[in-house]
Amino acid sequence: MWGRGGANDEHHRGIALGLLSFVAGSMDAIAFLTLGDVFTSAMSGNTILLGLALGQGRMSAASHSIAAFMGYVVGVAGAALPLRAPTRGIERTLVLETLFLAAFAGLWTASAGSVHQATIYGLIILSAIAMGLQGAVGRSIGITGIPTIVITSTLTAIVGALAERVLTADRPLFTALTLRQIETFVIYLASAVATGVAISHGLVGLPFAPFAAVLALVLGQRLRLLRL
């Protein structure tokens, strides 16, 4: 059993989605600020960064974006097999994501601030694979406007739904789905703010934050306290 049903289940799902939004926002912020102007979950933004780097002849920056693309593709493709399982597929995929985020945090710690290109590429690829796995989970869940890794579609869904309800005078103005989308958007933004503050203050444990969030979700699912 997932709890006492209905509203309780939706509350648990909201927490789970919030954790995933935190992971995506914090990983993109960490990657952009520390790994060389690259996003490892927001591939639309990464496409722009790749195009700019190619246009300006900055091949090192372009190679960072290409590494992120490759890692993300591997993550999405790698999720195809576990997600074929109808009941435990999402949980298994999140376990894989946890392992890659643990490897990311471990490599970060072992490098002790090293700026060697091999280390940077390793961190980019590990992060992007993890985000590809999470992106596949978001696609499998299929909640409108909540893909768990990018926020453009979420913002579009929020504004579009509110505009439609204003024009048709429907009430309440904010539906349960719209409130969930707003919550996801705010958490994504807040995670980037928190990451920026943490990096500014040199907090060494920062890379473990995304890992801890997904681990909490996996344990919550295993203990049947959270669901997606």
C-alpha positions in Angstrom: 0.0 0.0 0.0 1.2 3.5 -0.7 -0.5 5.1 2.2 -4.2 5.9 2.8 -4.9 6.6 -0.8 -5.9 9.6 -3.0 -4.6 12.8 -1.6 -1.9 11.1 0.4 -0.6 9.4 -2.8 -0.6 12.8 -4.6 1.3 14.4 -1.7 3.9 11.6 -1.9 4.2 12.0 -5.7 4.7 15.8 -5.2 7.6 15.2 -2.9 9.1 12.7 -5.4 8.8 15.1 -8.3 10.2 17.9 -6.2 13.3 15.8 -5.4 13.8 15.1 -9.1 13.4 18.8 -10.0 16.0 19.6 -7.3 18.5 17.1 -8.8 18.1 18.5 -12.4 18.4 22.2 -11.3 21.4 21.6 -9.0 23.2 19.4 -11.6 22.8 22.0 -14.3 24.0 24.7 -12.0 27.0 22.7 -10.9 27.9 21.8 -14.4 27.6 25.3 -15.8 29.5 27.0 -13.0 32.3 24.4 -12.5 32.7 22.2 -15.6 33.0 24.8 -18.3 29.8 26.4 -19.4 27.9 23.2 -20.1 24.4 21.9 -19.1 24.1 18.2 -18.5 20.3 17.9 -18.2 18.9 20.9 -20.2 19.9 19.7 -23.7 18.1 22.7 -25.4 20.3 25.1 -23.5 23.3 22.8 -24.2 22.5 23.0 -28.0 22.7 26.8 -27.8 26.0 26.6 -25.9 27.4 24.2 -28.5 26.3 26.4 -31.4 27.9 29.5 -29.8 31.1 27.7 -29.1 31.4 26.4 -32.6 30.5 29.8 -34.0 33.2 31.5 -31.9 35.8 28.8 -32.6 36.0 27.8 -29.0 36.5 24.1 -29.6 37.3 23.2 -26.0 33.9 24.5 -24.9 32.2 22.8 -27.9 33.8 19.5 -26.9 32.3 19.9 -23.4 28.8 20.2 -24.9 29.4 17.3 -27.2 30.5 15.1 -24.2 27.2 16.1 -22.4 25.2 15.2 -25.5 26.9 11.8 -25.7 26.4 11.1 -22.0 22.8 12.1 -22.1 22.1 9.9 -25.1 23.7 6.9 -23.3 21.6 7.6 -20.2 18.3 7.7 -22.2 19.2 4.6 -24.2 20.4 2.8 -21.1 17.1 3.4 -19.4 15.2 1.5 -22.1 15.8 -1.9 -20.7 14.9 -1.4 -17.0 11.9 0.7 -18.0 10.4 -2.2 -19.9 9.5 -3.7 -16.5 6.0 -2.6 -15.8 6.2 -2.4 -12.0 9.8 -1.8 -10.9 11.2 -0.2 -14.0 11.2 3.4 -12.7 12.8 2.4 -9.4 15.5 0.4 -11.1 16.3 3.3 -13.4 16.5 5.6 -10.4 18.9 3.2 -8.8 21.1 3.4 -11.8 20.9 7.2 -11.7 21.9 7.1 -8.0 25.0 5.0 -8.9 26.1 7.5 -11.6 25.6 10.5 -9.3 27.6 8.6 -6.6 30.4 8.1 -9.1 30.2 11.8 -10.0 30.5 12.9 -6.4 33.3 10.3 -5.8 35.3 11.5 -8.8 34.8 15.2 -7.8 36.1 14.4 -4.3 39.0 12.3 -5.6 40.1 15.1 -8.0 40.2 17.6 -5.1 39.7 20.6 -7.3 41.8 19.3 -10.2 41.2 21.1 -13.5 42.6 18.3 -15.7 40.6 17.9 -18.9 40.2 14.2 -18.4 38.6 14.8 -15.0 36.3 17.4 -16.4 35.1 15.2 -19.2 34.6 12.3 -16.8 32.4 14.5 -14.6 30.4 15.8 -17.5 29.7 12.4 -18.9 28.8 10.9 -15.5 26.4 13.7 -14.8 24.9 13.6 -18.3 24.3 9.9 -18.1 22.5 10.3 -14.8 20.4 13.1 -16.3 19.6 11.0 -19.3 18.3 8.3 -17.1 16.2 10.8 -15.2 14.9 12.2 -18.4 13.7 8.8 -19.5 12.0 8.4 -16.1 10.2 11.7 -16.7 9.1 10.5 -20.1 7.8 7.2 -18.6 5.8 9.0 -15.9 4.2 11.2 -18.5 2.8 14.0 -16.4 1.8 17.0 -18.5 4.3 19.8 -18.3 6.6 18.0 -15.7 9.4 16.3 -17.5 11.7 16.5 -14.4 14.8 17.8 -16.2 13.9 20.9 -18.2 11.7 23.7 -17.2 10.6 25.3 -20.5 7.7 23.0 -21.1 6.7 23.4 -17.4 6.6 27.2 -17.7 4.7 26.9 -21.0 2.1 24.6 -19.4 1.6 26.9 -16.4 1.1 30.1 -18.4 -1.0 28.3 -21.1 -3.3 26.7 -18.5 -3.8 30.0 -16.5 -4.5 32.0 -19.7 -7.1 29.5 -20.8 -8.8 29.5 -17.5 -8.9 33.3 -17.3 -10.4 33.5 -20.8 -13.1 30.9 -20.0 -13.6 32.2 -16.5 -13.1 28.7 -15.1 -12.6 28.3 -11.4 -10.5 27.5 -9.5 -7.9 29.4 -11.4 -5.2 27.1 -10.2 -5.9 23.5 -10.8 -4.1 20.7 -8.9 -1.9 20.1 -11.9 -1.0 23.7 -12.4 0.0 24.0 -8.7 2.1 20.9 -9.1 3.8 22.5 -12.1 4.4 25.7 -10.2 5.9 23.8 -7.4 8.3 22.0 -9.8 9.3 25.3 -11.4 10.0 26.9 -8.0 12.1 24.0 -6.8 14.1 23.9 -10.0 14.8 27.7 -9.6 15.5 27.4 -5.9 18.0 24.5 -6.5 20.0 26.8 -8.8 19.9 29.6 -6.3 21.1 27.3 -3.5 23.9 25.9 -5.8 25.1 29.4 -6.6 25.3 30.3 -3.0 27.0 27.1 -2.1 29.6 27.5 -4.8 30.2 31.1 -3.8 31.0 29.9 -0.3 33.1 27.0 -1.4 31.0 24.2 0.1 33.0 21.0 -0.6 30.0 18.7 -0.2 28.0 20.3 -2.9 28.3 17.4 -5.5 26.7 15.0 -3.0 23.4 17.0 -2.9 22.0 15.6 -6.1 23.1 12.1 -5.1 21.4 12.5 -1.7 18.2 13.7 -3.3 17.9 10.7 -5.6 19.0 8.3 -2.9 16.2 9.6 -0.7 13.7 9.1 -3.5 14.9 5.5 -4.1 14.8 4.7 -0.4 11.3 6.3 -0.1 10.1 4.1 -3.0 11.6 1.0 -1.5 10.0 1.7 1.8 6.7 2.6 0.0 6.8 6.1 1.5 7.1 7.9 -1.9 5.8 7.1 -5.4 6.0 8.3 -9.0 
